[in-house]
């Protein structure tokens, strides 16, 4: 886990992309129908961030600002990075 100059913890979600740990509400697997709908609706609202670099989506991160972030890392991997603090 990295910290910015202001001390905010950042979590690496793959390929050099980071997300503010304090803004994350949930990290979920993308396989279920509700998660597919969540992804589609976020895209329609302009709140979808694709950080997969063209790879398969393995985790969906939901933030308190209603953004949905797609990651190619497994949910377990991202969760471990949160717990490393």
PDB file of N, CA, C and O in Angstrom:
ATOM      1  N   UNK A   1       0.843  -1.168   0.000  1.00  0.00           N
ATOM      2  CA  UNK A   1       0.000   0.000   0.000  1.00  0.00           C
ATOM      3  C   UNK A   1       0.892   1.237   0.000  1.00  0.00           C
ATOM      4  O   UNK A   1       1.832   1.335   0.789  1.00  0.00           O
ATOM      5  N   UNK A   2       0.597   2.159  -0.873  1.00  0.00           N
ATOM      6  CA  UNK A   2       1.349   3.402  -0.950  1.00  0.00           C
ATOM      7  C   UNK A   2       0.575   4.499  -0.226  1.00  0.00           C
ATOM      8  O   UNK A   2      -0.635   4.393  -0.026  1.00  0.00           O
ATOM      9  N   UNK A   3       1.284   5.545   0.161  1.00  0.00           N
ATOM     10  CA  UNK A   3       0.628   6.709   0.737  1.00  0.00           C
ATOM     11  C   UNK A   3       1.041   7.938  -0.054  1.00  0.00           C
ATOM     12  O   UNK A   3       2.188   8.064  -0.481  1.00  0.00           O
ATOM     13  N   UNK A   4       0.093   8.836  -0.243  1.00  0.00           N
ATOM     14  CA  UNK A   4       0.384  10.074  -0.954  1.00  0.00           C
ATOM     15  C   UNK A   4       1.063  11.041  -0.003  1.00  0.00           C
ATOM     16  O   UNK A   4       1.276  10.729   1.169  1.00  0.00           O
ATOM     17  N   UNK A   5       1.403  12.218  -0.512  1.00  0.00           N
ATOM     18  CA  UNK A   5       2.026  13.235   0.327  1.00  0.00           C
ATOM     19  C   UNK A   5       1.116  13.636   1.483  1.00  0.00           C
ATOM     20  O   UNK A   5       1.600  14.024   2.547  1.00  0.00           O
ATOM     21  N   UNK A   6      -0.182  13.547   1.285  1.00  0.00           N
ATOM     22  CA  UNK A   6      -1.137  13.900   2.339  1.00  0.00           C
ATOM     23  C   UNK A   6      -1.417  12.724   3.263  1.00  0.00           C
ATOM     24  O   UNK A   6      -2.211  12.850   4.195  1.00  0.00           O
ATOM     25  N   UNK A   7      -0.776  11.578   3.020  1.00  0.00           N
ATOM     26  CA  UNK A   7      -0.941  10.422   3.883  1.00  0.00           C
ATOM     27  C   UNK A   7      -2.136   9.558   3.546  1.00  0.00           C
ATOM     28  O   UNK A   7      -2.484   8.673   4.329  1.00  0.00           O
ATOM     29  N   UNK A   8      -2.783   9.783   2.399  1.00  0.00           N
ATOM     30  CA  UNK A   8      -3.918   8.971   2.001  1.00  0.00           C
ATOM     31  C   UNK A   8      -3.426   7.641   1.444  1.00  0.00           C
ATOM     32  O   UNK A   8      -2.583   7.628   0.547  1.00  0.00           O
ATOM     33  N   UNK A   9      -3.933   6.522   1.955  1.00  0.00           N
ATOM     34  CA  UNK A   9      -3.476   5.221   1.443  1.00  0.00           C
ATOM     35  C   UNK A   9      -4.024   4.929   0.048  1.00  0.00           C
ATOM     36  O   UNK A   9      -5.206   5.140  -0.222  1.00  0.00           O
ATOM     37  N   UNK A  10      -3.157   4.445  -0.827  1.00  0.00           N
ATOM     38  CA  UNK A  10      -3.525   4.071  -2.184  1.00  0.00           C
ATOM     39  C   UNK A  10      -3.300   2.574  -2.351  1.00  0.00           C
ATOM     40  O   UNK A  10      -2.302   2.035  -1.874  1.00  0.00           O
ATOM     41  N   UNK A  11      -4.228   1.904  -3.026  1.00  0.00           N
ATOM     42  CA  UNK A  11      -4.128   0.475  -3.269  1.00  0.00           C
ATOM     43  C   UNK A  11      -3.854   0.248  -4.755  1.00  0.00           C
ATOM     44  O   UNK A  11      -4.555   0.791  -5.609  1.00  0.00           O
ATOM     45  N   UNK A  12      -2.840  -0.550  -5.058  1.00  0.00           N
ATOM     46  CA  UNK A  12      -2.519  -0.898  -6.439  1.00  0.00           C
ATOM     47  C   UNK A  12      -3.558  -1.925  -6.914  1.00  0.00           C
ATOM     48  O   UNK A  12      -3.720  -2.980  -6.301  1.00  0.00           O
ATOM     49  N   UNK A  13      -4.256  -1.608  -8.009  1.00  0.00           N
ATOM     50  CA  UNK A  13      -5.268  -2.514  -8.547  1.00  0.00           C
ATOM     51  C   UNK A  13      -4.812  -3.148  -9.858  1.00  0.00           C
ATOM     52  O   UNK A  13      -5.615  -3.705 -10.607  1.00  0.00           O
ATOM     53  N   UNK A  14      -3.513  -3.055 -10.121  1.00  0.00           N
ATOM     54  CA  UNK A  14      -2.936  -3.702 -11.291  1.00  0.00           C
ATOM     55  C   UNK A  14      -2.488  -2.742 -12.366  1.00  0.00           C
ATOM     56  O   UNK A  14      -3.126  -1.719 -12.614  1.00  0.00           O
ATOM     57  N   UNK A  15      -1.367  -3.089 -13.010  1.00  0.00           N
ATOM     58  CA  UNK A  15      -0.818  -2.349 -14.147  1.00  0.00           C
ATOM     59  C   UNK A  15      -0.515  -0.894 -13.813  1.00  0.00           C
ATOM     60  O   UNK A  15      -0.661  -0.020 -14.667  1.00  0.00           O
ATOM     61  N   UNK A  16      -0.095  -0.627 -12.577  1.00  0.00           N
ATOM     62  CA  UNK A  16       0.266   0.725 -12.175  1.00  0.00           C
ATOM     63  C   UNK A  16      -0.919   1.609 -11.836  1.00  0.00           C
ATOM     64  O   UNK A  16      -0.742   2.801 -11.585  1.00  0.00           O
ATOM     65  N   UNK A  17      -2.111   1.062 -11.822  1.00  0.00           N
ATOM     66  CA  UNK A  17      -3.306   1.830 -11.464  1.00  0.00           C
ATOM     67  C   UNK A  17      -3.546   1.712  -9.964  1.00  0.00           C
ATOM     68  O   UNK A  17      -3.404   0.635  -9.384  1.00  0.00           O
ATOM     69  N   UNK A  18      -3.909   2.827  -9.344  1.00  0.00           N
ATOM     70  CA  UNK A  18      -4.170   2.830  -7.908  1.00  0.00           C
ATOM     71  C   UNK A  18      -5.523   3.474  -7.628  1.00  0.00           C
ATOM     72  O   UNK A  18      -6.038   4.260  -8.424  1.00  0.00           O
ATOM     73  N   UNK A  19      -6.081   3.119  -6.476  1.00  0.00           N
ATOM     74  CA  UNK A  19      -7.342   3.686  -6.047  1.00  0.00           C
ATOM     75  C   UNK A  19      -7.200   4.083  -4.582  1.00  0.00           C
ATOM     76  O   UNK A  19      -6.490   3.419  -3.827  1.00  0.00           O
ATOM     77  N   UNK A  20      -7.859   5.144  -4.182  1.00  0.00           N
ATOM     78  CA  UNK A  20      -7.801   5.601  -2.802  1.00  0.00           C
ATOM     79  C   UNK A  20      -8.545   4.611  -1.906  1.00  0.00           C
ATOM     80  O   UNK A  20      -9.738   4.373  -2.098  1.00  0.00           O
ATOM     81  N   UNK A  21      -7.850   4.041  -0.938  1.00  0.00           N
ATOM     82  CA  UNK A  21      -8.435   3.025  -0.067  1.00  0.00           C
ATOM     83  C   UNK A  21      -9.617   3.569   0.729  1.00  0.00           C
ATOM     84  O   UNK A  21     -10.559   2.831   1.018  1.00  0.00           O
ATOM     85  N   UNK A  22      -9.579   4.838   1.081  1.00  0.00           N
ATOM     86  CA  UNK A  22     -10.653   5.414   1.897  1.00  0.00           C
ATOM     87  C   UNK A  22     -11.948   5.614   1.108  1.00  0.00           C
ATOM     88  O   UNK A  22     -13.000   5.838   1.708  1.00  0.00           O
ATOM     89  N   UNK A  23     -11.892   5.539  -0.213  1.00  0.00           N
ATOM     90  CA  UNK A  23     -13.081   5.749  -1.040  1.00  0.00           C
ATOM     91  C   UNK A  23     -13.777   4.457  -1.442  1.00  0.00           C
ATOM     92  O   UNK A  23     -14.887   4.501  -1.972  1.00  0.00           O
ATOM     93  N   UNK A  24     -13.150   3.306  -1.203  1.00  0.00           N
ATOM     94  CA  UNK A  24     -13.694   2.018  -1.629  1.00  0.00           C
ATOM     95  C   UNK A  24     -14.791   1.550  -0.677  1.00  0.00           C
ATOM     96  O   UNK A  24     -14.609   1.529   0.541  1.00  0.00           O
ATOM     97  N   UNK A  25     -15.933   1.174  -1.254  1.00  0.00           N
ATOM     98  CA  UNK A  25     -17.044   0.626  -0.486  1.00  0.00           C
ATOM     99  C   UNK A  25     -17.048  -0.892  -0.573  1.00  0.00           C
ATOM    100  O   UNK A  25     -17.256  -1.571   0.432  1.00  0.00           O
ATOM    101  N   UNK A  26     -16.819  -1.432  -1.777  1.00  0.00           N
ATOM    102  CA  UNK A  26     -16.899  -2.882  -1.960  1.00  0.00           C
ATOM    103  C   UNK A  26     -15.975  -3.333  -3.081  1.00  0.00           C
ATOM    104  O   UNK A  26     -15.686  -2.589  -4.018  1.00  0.00           O
ATOM    105  N   UNK A  27     -15.515  -4.594  -2.954  1.00  0.00           N
ATOM    106  CA  UNK A  27     -14.758  -5.270  -4.002  1.00  0.00           C
ATOM    107  C   UNK A  27     -15.505  -6.573  -4.254  1.00  0.00           C
ATOM    108  O   UNK A  27     -15.590  -7.424  -3.369  1.00  0.00           O
ATOM    109  N   UNK A  28     -16.044  -6.732  -5.452  1.00  0.00           N
ATOM    110  CA  UNK A  28     -16.910  -7.874  -5.744  1.00  0.00           C
ATOM    111  C   UNK A  28     -16.458  -8.608  -7.004  1.00  0.00           C
ATOM    112  O   UNK A  28     -15.777  -8.048  -7.863  1.00  0.00           O
ATOM    113  N   UNK A  29     -16.853  -9.867  -7.087  1.00  0.00           N
ATOM    114  CA  UNK A  29     -16.583 -10.676  -8.275  1.00  0.00           C
ATOM    115  C   UNK A  29     -17.560 -10.284  -9.382  1.00  0.00           C
ATOM    116  O   UNK A  29     -18.714  -9.970  -9.091  1.00  0.00           O
ATOM    117  N   UNK A  30     -17.131 -10.293 -10.635  1.00  0.00           N
ATOM    118  CA  UNK A  30     -17.955  -9.784 -11.732  1.00  0.00           C
ATOM    119  C   UNK A  30     -18.925 -10.778 -12.358  1.00  0.00           C
ATOM    120  O   UNK A  30     -19.633 -10.414 -13.297  1.00  0.00           O
ATOM    121  N   UNK A  31     -18.987 -12.010 -11.880  1.00  0.00           N
ATOM    122  CA  UNK A  31     -19.719 -13.054 -12.577  1.00  0.00           C
ATOM    123  C   UNK A  31     -21.229 -13.014 -12.502  1.00  0.00           C
ATOM    124  O   UNK A  31     -21.889 -13.510 -13.415  1.00  0.00           O
ATOM    125  N   UNK A  32     -21.804 -12.450 -11.460  1.00  0.00           N
ATOM    126  CA  UNK A  32     -23.257 -12.523 -11.290  1.00  0.00           C
ATOM    127  C   UNK A  32     -23.985 -11.502 -12.160  1.00  0.00           C
ATOM    128  O   UNK A  32     -23.407 -10.508 -12.602  1.00  0.00           O
ATOM    129  N   UNK A  33     -25.257 -11.773 -12.391  1.00  0.00           N
ATOM    130  CA  UNK A  33     -26.082 -10.865 -13.205  1.00  0.00           C
ATOM    131  C   UNK A  33     -26.197  -9.464 -12.597  1.00  0.00           C
ATOM    132  O   UNK A  33     -26.110  -8.484 -13.336  1.00  0.00           O
ATOM    133  N   UNK A  34     -26.389  -9.332 -11.274  1.00  0.00           N
ATOM    134  CA  UNK A  34     -26.451  -7.982 -10.705  1.00  0.00           C
ATOM    135  C   UNK A  34     -25.158  -7.184 -10.919  1.00  0.00           C
ATOM    136  O   UNK A  34     -25.208  -5.970 -11.114  1.00  0.00           O
ATOM    137  N   UNK A  35     -24.013  -7.854 -10.883  1.00  0.00           N
ATOM    138  CA  UNK A  35     -22.749  -7.149 -11.095  1.00  0.00           C
ATOM    139  C   UNK A  35     -22.589  -6.746 -12.562  1.00  0.00           C
ATOM    140  O   UNK A  35     -22.016  -5.697 -12.859  1.00  0.00           O
ATOM    141  N   UNK A  36     -23.088  -7.567 -13.465  1.00  0.00           N
ATOM    142  CA  UNK A  36     -23.059  -7.206 -14.884  1.00  0.00           C
ATOM    143  C   UNK A  36     -23.954  -5.991 -15.135  1.00  0.00           C
ATOM    144  O   UNK A  36     -23.595  -5.099 -15.903  1.00  0.00           O
ATOM    145  N   UNK A  37     -25.118  -5.962 -14.484  1.00  0.00           N
ATOM    146  CA  UNK A  37     -26.008  -4.799 -14.597  1.00  0.00           C
ATOM    147  C   UNK A  37     -25.355  -3.552 -14.009  1.00  0.00           C
ATOM    148  O   UNK A  37     -25.450  -2.468 -14.584  1.00  0.00           O
ATOM    149  N   UNK A  38     -24.693  -3.705 -12.863  1.00  0.00           N
ATOM    150  CA  UNK A  38     -24.000  -2.583 -12.226  1.00  0.00           C
ATOM    151  C   UNK A  38     -22.970  -1.988 -13.176  1.00  0.00           C
ATOM    152  O   UNK A  38     -22.862  -0.769 -13.306  1.00  0.00           O
ATOM    153  N   UNK A  39     -22.213  -2.862 -13.842  1.00  0.00           N
ATOM    154  CA  UNK A  39     -21.198  -2.413 -14.797  1.00  0.00           C
ATOM    155  C   UNK A  39     -21.845  -1.666 -15.963  1.00  0.00           C
ATOM    156  O   UNK A  39     -21.382  -0.590 -16.341  1.00  0.00           O
ATOM    157  N   UNK A  40     -22.904  -2.224 -16.528  1.00  0.00           N
ATOM    158  CA  UNK A  40     -23.581  -1.589 -17.665  1.00  0.00           C
ATOM    159  C   UNK A  40     -24.161  -0.231 -17.281  1.00  0.00           C
ATOM    160  O   UNK A  40     -24.020   0.739 -18.027  1.00  0.00           O
ATOM    161  N   UNK A  41     -24.812  -0.158 -16.122  1.00  0.00           N
ATOM    162  CA  UNK A  41     -25.417   1.099 -15.687  1.00  0.00           C
ATOM    163  C   UNK A  41     -24.362   2.166 -15.417  1.00  0.00           C
ATOM    164  O   UNK A  41     -24.573   3.339 -15.725  1.00  0.00           O
ATOM    165  N   UNK A  42     -23.224   1.764 -14.841  1.00  0.00           N
ATOM    166  CA  UNK A  42     -22.142   2.719 -14.596  1.00  0.00           C
ATOM    167  C   UNK A  42     -21.602   3.260 -15.917  1.00  0.00           C
ATOM    168  O   UNK A  42     -21.281   4.443 -16.022  1.00  0.00           O
ATOM    169  N   UNK A  43     -21.503   2.401 -16.914  1.00  0.00           N
ATOM    170  CA  UNK A  43     -21.041   2.837 -18.228  1.00  0.00           C
ATOM    171  C   UNK A  43     -21.990   3.847 -18.857  1.00  0.00           C
ATOM    172  O   UNK A  43     -21.556   4.821 -19.471  1.00  0.00           O
ATOM    173  N   UNK A  44     -23.288   3.608 -18.702  1.00  0.00           N
ATOM    174  CA  UNK A  44     -24.283   4.530 -19.246  1.00  0.00           C
ATOM    175  C   UNK A  44     -24.238   5.891 -18.553  1.00  0.00           C
ATOM    176  O   UNK A  44     -24.495   6.919 -19.179  1.00  0.00           O
ATOM    177  N   UNK A  45     -23.909   5.894 -17.251  1.00  0.00           N
ATOM    178  CA  UNK A  45     -23.853   7.141 -16.476  1.00  0.00           C
ATOM    179  C   UNK A  45     -22.503   7.838 -16.598  1.00  0.00           C
ATOM    180  O   UNK A  45     -22.336   8.951 -16.099  1.00  0.00           O
ATOM    181  N   UNK A  46     -21.536   7.197 -17.256  1.00  0.00           N
ATOM    182  CA  UNK A  46     -20.205   7.781 -17.375  1.00  0.00           C
ATOM    183  C   UNK A  46     -19.387   7.632 -16.100  1.00  0.00           C
ATOM    184  O   UNK A  46     -18.477   8.424 -15.853  1.00  0.00           O
ATOM    185  N   UNK A  47     -19.697   6.637 -15.296  1.00  0.00           N
ATOM    186  CA  UNK A  47     -19.006   6.424 -14.020  1.00  0.00           C
ATOM    187  C   UNK A  47     -18.204   5.126 -14.019  1.00  0.00           C
ATOM    188  O   UNK A  47     -17.872   4.612 -12.951  1.00  0.00           O
ATOM    189  N   UNK A  48     -17.888   4.591 -15.190  1.00  0.00           N
ATOM    190  CA  UNK A  48     -17.145   3.346 -15.299  1.00  0.00           C
ATOM    191  C   UNK A  48     -15.686   3.641 -15.629  1.00  0.00           C
ATOM    192  O   UNK A  48     -15.390   4.386 -16.563  1.00  0.00           O
ATOM    193  N   UNK A  49     -14.769   3.047 -14.847  1.00  0.00           N
ATOM    194  CA  UNK A  49     -13.341   3.181 -15.094  1.00  0.00           C
ATOM    195  C   UNK A  49     -12.797   1.782 -15.368  1.00  0.00           C
ATOM    196  O   UNK A  49     -12.860   0.906 -14.506  1.00  0.00           O
ATOM    197  N   UNK A  50     -12.264   1.576 -16.566  1.00  0.00           N
ATOM    198  CA  UNK A  50     -11.730   0.275 -16.943  1.00  0.00           C
ATOM    199  C   UNK A  50     -10.216   0.287 -16.754  1.00  0.00           C
ATOM    200  O   UNK A  50      -9.491   0.904 -17.535  1.00  0.00           O
ATOM    201  N   UNK A  51      -9.746  -0.396 -15.718  1.00  0.00           N
ATOM    202  CA  UNK A  51      -8.312  -0.455 -15.421  1.00  0.00           C
ATOM    203  C   UNK A  51      -7.753  -1.844 -15.725  1.00  0.00           C
ATOM    204  O   UNK A  51      -6.758  -2.254 -15.127  1.00  0.00           O
ATOM    205  N   UNK A  52      -8.386  -2.572 -16.652  1.00  0.00           N
ATOM    206  CA  UNK A  52      -7.973  -3.947 -16.946  1.00  0.00           C
ATOM    207  C   UNK A  52      -6.884  -4.032 -18.009  1.00  0.00           C
ATOM    208  O   UNK A  52      -6.286  -5.095 -18.179  1.00  0.00           O
ATOM    209  N   UNK A  53      -6.610  -2.957 -18.722  1.00  0.00           N
ATOM    210  CA  UNK A  53      -5.628  -2.949 -19.811  1.00  0.00           C
ATOM    211  C   UNK A  53      -5.963  -4.010 -20.857  1.00  0.00           C
ATOM    212  O   UNK A  53      -5.057  -4.628 -21.417  1.00  0.00           O
ATOM    213  N   UNK A  54      -7.250  -4.230 -21.127  1.00  0.00           N
ATOM    214  CA  UNK A  54      -7.681  -5.156 -22.152  1.00  0.00           C
ATOM    215  C   UNK A  54      -7.775  -6.599 -21.701  1.00  0.00           C
ATOM    216  O   UNK A  54      -8.105  -7.476 -22.499  1.00  0.00           O
ATOM    217  N   UNK A  55      -7.493  -6.856 -20.452  1.00  0.00           N
ATOM    218  CA  UNK A  55      -7.570  -8.231 -19.941  1.00  0.00           C
ATOM    219  C   UNK A  55      -8.948  -8.509 -19.352  1.00  0.00           C
ATOM    220  O   UNK A  55      -9.789  -7.616 -19.252  1.00  0.00           O
ATOM    221  N   UNK A  56      -9.159  -9.752 -18.969  1.00  0.00           N
ATOM    222  CA  UNK A  56     -10.446 -10.165 -18.404  1.00  0.00           C
ATOM    223  C   UNK A  56     -10.675  -9.485 -17.054  1.00  0.00           C
ATOM    224  O   UNK A  56      -9.764  -9.394 -16.231  1.00  0.00           O
ATOM    225  N   UNK A  57     -11.898  -9.010 -16.839  1.00  0.00           N
ATOM    226  CA  UNK A  57     -12.255  -8.388 -15.562  1.00  0.00           C
ATOM    227  C   UNK A  57     -12.414  -9.473 -14.506  1.00  0.00           C
ATOM    228  O   UNK A  57     -13.208 -10.399 -14.670  1.00  0.00           O
ATOM    229  N   UNK A  58     -11.653  -9.350 -13.419  1.00  0.00           N
ATOM    230  CA  UNK A  58     -11.718 -10.336 -12.335  1.00  0.00           C
ATOM    231  C   UNK A  58     -12.223  -9.738 -11.035  1.00  0.00           C
ATOM    232  O   UNK A  58     -12.517 -10.470 -10.090  1.00  0.00           O
ATOM    233  N   UNK A  59     -12.329  -8.402 -10.974  1.00  0.00           N
ATOM    234  CA  UNK A  59     -12.858  -7.746  -9.777  1.00  0.00           C
ATOM    235  C   UNK A  59     -13.512  -6.430 -10.170  1.00  0.00           C
ATOM    236  O   UNK A  59     -13.063  -5.738 -11.084  1.00  0.00           O
ATOM    237  N   UNK A  60     -14.575  -6.106  -9.462  1.00  0.00           N
ATOM    238  CA  UNK A  60     -15.256  -4.825  -9.639  1.00  0.00           C
ATOM    239  C   UNK A  60     -15.156  -4.084  -8.313  1.00  0.00           C
ATOM    240  O   UNK A  60     -15.514  -4.619  -7.263  1.00  0.00           O
ATOM    241  N   UNK A  61     -14.669  -2.855  -8.368  1.00  0.00           N
ATOM    242  CA  UNK A  61     -14.506  -2.029  -7.178  1.00  0.00           C
ATOM    243  C   UNK A  61     -15.545  -0.920  -7.233  1.00  0.00           C
ATOM    244  O   UNK A  61     -15.648  -0.202  -8.228  1.00  0.00           O
ATOM    245  N   UNK A  62     -16.315  -0.783  -6.156  1.00  0.00           N
ATOM    246  CA  UNK A  62     -17.346   0.247  -6.065  1.00  0.00           C
ATOM    247  C   UNK A  62     -16.862   1.295  -5.071  1.00  0.00           C
ATOM    248  O   UNK A  62     -16.417   0.958  -3.974  1.00  0.00           O
ATOM    249  N   UNK A  63     -16.950   2.573  -5.459  1.00  0.00           N
ATOM    250  CA  UNK A  63     -16.480   3.652  -4.584  1.00  0.00           C
ATOM    251  C   UNK A  63     -17.648   4.455  -4.044  1.00  0.00           C
ATOM    252  O   UNK A  63     -18.780   4.334  -4.513  1.00  0.00           O
ATOM    253  N   UNK A  64     -17.350   5.282  -3.041  1.00  0.00           N
ATOM    254  CA  UNK A  64     -18.391   6.104  -2.430  1.00  0.00           C
ATOM    255  C   UNK A  64     -18.857   7.233  -3.343  1.00  0.00           C
ATOM    256  O   UNK A  64     -19.886   7.854  -3.076  1.00  0.00           O
ATOM    257  N   UNK A  65     -18.123   7.505  -4.406  1.00  0.00           N
ATOM    258  CA  UNK A  65     -18.534   8.526  -5.372  1.00  0.00           C
ATOM    259  C   UNK A  65     -19.380   7.922  -6.490  1.00  0.00           C
ATOM    260  O   UNK A  65     -19.652   8.583  -7.492  1.00  0.00           O
ATOM    261  N   UNK A  66     -19.797   6.665  -6.318  1.00  0.00           N
ATOM    262  CA  UNK A  66     -20.641   5.939  -7.262  1.00  0.00           C
ATOM    263  C   UNK A  66     -19.894   5.538  -8.532  1.00  0.00           C
ATOM    264  O   UNK A  66     -20.522   5.211  -9.540  1.00  0.00           O
ATOM    265  N   UNK A  67     -18.572   5.559  -8.496  1.00  0.00           N
ATOM    266  CA  UNK A  67     -17.783   5.068  -9.618  1.00  0.00           C
ATOM    267  C   UNK A  67     -17.622   3.558  -9.497  1.00  0.00           C
ATOM    268  O   UNK A  67     -17.573   3.008  -8.397  1.00  0.00           O
ATOM    269  N   UNK A  68     -17.540   2.906 -10.638  1.00  0.00           N
ATOM    270  CA  UNK A  68     -17.314   1.467 -10.703  1.00  0.00           C
ATOM    271  C   UNK A  68     -16.005   1.269 -11.469  1.00  0.00           C
ATOM    272  O   UNK A  68     -15.858   1.712 -12.608  1.00  0.00           O
ATOM    273  N   UNK A  69     -15.049   0.586 -10.807  1.00  0.00           N
ATOM    274  CA  UNK A  69     -13.722   0.403 -11.370  1.00  0.00           C
ATOM    275  C   UNK A  69     -13.514  -1.080 -11.664  1.00  0.00           C
ATOM    276  O   UNK A  69     -13.733  -1.926 -10.797  1.00  0.00           O
ATOM    277  N   UNK A  70     -13.094  -1.391 -12.880  1.00  0.00           N
ATOM    278  CA  UNK A  70     -12.836  -2.771 -13.278  1.00  0.00           C
ATOM    279  C   UNK A  70     -11.353  -3.060 -13.143  1.00  0.00           C
ATOM    280  O   UNK A  70     -10.518  -2.256 -13.557  1.00  0.00           O
ATOM    281  N   UNK A  71     -11.022  -4.210 -12.563  1.00  0.00           N
ATOM    282  CA  UNK A  71      -9.630  -4.602 -12.383  1.00  0.00           C
ATOM    283  C   UNK A  71      -9.418  -6.016 -12.904  1.00  0.00           C
ATOM    284  O   UNK A  71     -10.322  -6.850 -12.854  1.00  0.00           O
ATOM    285  N   UNK A  72      -8.223  -6.273 -13.402  1.00  0.00           N
ATOM    286  CA  UNK A  72      -7.872  -7.608 -13.885  1.00  0.00           C
ATOM    287  C   UNK A  72      -7.323  -8.478 -12.760  1.00  0.00           C
ATOM    288  O   UNK A  72      -7.048  -9.658 -12.978  1.00  0.00           O
ATOM    289  N   UNK A  73      -7.160  -7.923 -11.563  1.00  0.00           N
ATOM    290  CA  UNK A  73      -6.696  -8.704 -10.419  1.00  0.00           C
ATOM    291  C   UNK A  73      -7.874  -9.401  -9.749  1.00  0.00           C
ATOM    292  O   UNK A  73      -9.010  -8.931  -9.816  1.00  0.00           O
ATOM    293  N   UNK A  74      -7.588 -10.530  -9.101  1.00  0.00           N
ATOM    294  CA  UNK A  74      -8.613 -11.260  -8.363  1.00  0.00           C
ATOM    295  C   UNK A  74      -9.061 -10.440  -7.153  1.00  0.00           C
ATOM    296  O   UNK A  74      -8.291  -9.644  -6.615  1.00  0.00           O
ATOM    297  N   UNK A  75     -10.301 -10.638  -6.733  1.00  0.00           N
ATOM    298  CA  UNK A  75     -10.816  -9.938  -5.550  1.00  0.00           C
ATOM    299  C   UNK A  75      -9.963 -10.250  -4.328  1.00  0.00           C
ATOM    300  O   UNK A  75      -9.722  -9.369  -3.502  1.00  0.00           O
ATOM    301  N   UNK A  76      -9.502 -11.494  -4.203  1.00  0.00           N
ATOM    302  CA  UNK A  76      -8.686 -11.892  -3.057  1.00  0.00           C
ATOM    303  C   UNK A  76      -7.363 -11.128  -3.022  1.00  0.00           C
ATOM    304  O   UNK A  76      -6.891 -10.744  -1.952  1.00  0.00           O
ATOM    305  N   UNK A  77      -6.775 -10.912  -4.183  1.00  0.00           N
ATOM    306  CA  UNK A  77      -5.503 -10.193  -4.270  1.00  0.00           C
ATOM    307  C   UNK A  77      -5.668  -8.756  -3.813  1.00  0.00           C
ATOM    308  O   UNK A  77      -4.844  -8.245  -3.055  1.00  0.00           O
ATOM    309  N   UNK A  78      -6.717  -8.105  -4.264  1.00  0.00           N
ATOM    310  CA  UNK A  78      -6.960  -6.713  -3.880  1.00  0.00           C
ATOM    311  C   UNK A  78      -7.265  -6.640  -2.386  1.00  0.00           C
ATOM    312  O   UNK A  78      -6.800  -5.728  -1.703  1.00  0.00           O
ATOM    313  N   UNK A  79      -8.037  -7.586  -1.880  1.00  0.00           N
ATOM    314  CA  UNK A  79      -8.365  -7.618  -0.449  1.00  0.00           C
ATOM    315  C   UNK A  79      -7.095  -7.773   0.389  1.00  0.00           C
ATOM    316  O   UNK A  79      -6.954  -7.118   1.422  1.00  0.00           O
ATOM    317  N   UNK A  80      -6.180  -8.625  -0.040  1.00  0.00           N
ATOM    318  CA  UNK A  80      -4.924  -8.794   0.680  1.00  0.00           C
ATOM    319  C   UNK A  80      -4.122  -7.504   0.720  1.00  0.00           C
ATOM    320  O   UNK A  80      -3.473  -7.204   1.722  1.00  0.00           O
ATOM    321  N   UNK A  81      -4.165  -6.755  -0.343  1.00  0.00           N
ATOM    322  CA  UNK A  81      -3.439  -5.480  -0.382  1.00  0.00           C
ATOM    323  C   UNK A  81      -4.035  -4.478   0.599  1.00  0.00           C
ATOM    324  O   UNK A  81      -3.310  -3.652   1.151  1.00  0.00           O
ATOM    325  N   UNK A  82      -5.345  -4.540   0.822  1.00  0.00           N
ATOM    326  CA  UNK A  82      -5.971  -3.687   1.829  1.00  0.00           C
ATOM    327  C   UNK A  82      -5.500  -4.094   3.224  1.00  0.00           C
ATOM    328  O   UNK A  82      -5.253  -3.240   4.075  1.00  0.00           O
ATOM    329  N   UNK A  83      -5.380  -5.378   3.450  1.00  0.00           N
ATOM    330  CA  UNK A  83      -5.032  -5.874   4.781  1.00  0.00           C
ATOM    331  C   UNK A  83      -3.553  -5.737   5.110  1.00  0.00           C
ATOM    332  O   UNK A  83      -3.175  -5.863   6.274  1.00  0.00           O
ATOM    333  N   UNK A  84      -2.709  -5.482   4.119  1.00  0.00           N
ATOM    334  CA  UNK A  84      -1.272  -5.345   4.347  1.00  0.00           C
ATOM    335  C   UNK A  84      -0.916  -4.107   5.139  1.00  0.00           C
ATOM    336  O   UNK A  84       0.194  -4.012   5.662  1.00  0.00           O
ATOM    337  N   UNK A  85      -1.818  -3.166   5.241  1.00  0.00           N
ATOM    338  CA  UNK A  85      -1.560  -1.933   5.973  1.00  0.00           C
ATOM    339  C   UNK A  85      -1.294  -2.287   7.399  1.00  0.00           C
ATOM    340  O   UNK A  85      -1.048  -1.402   8.218  1.00  0.00           O
TER     341      UNK A  85
END
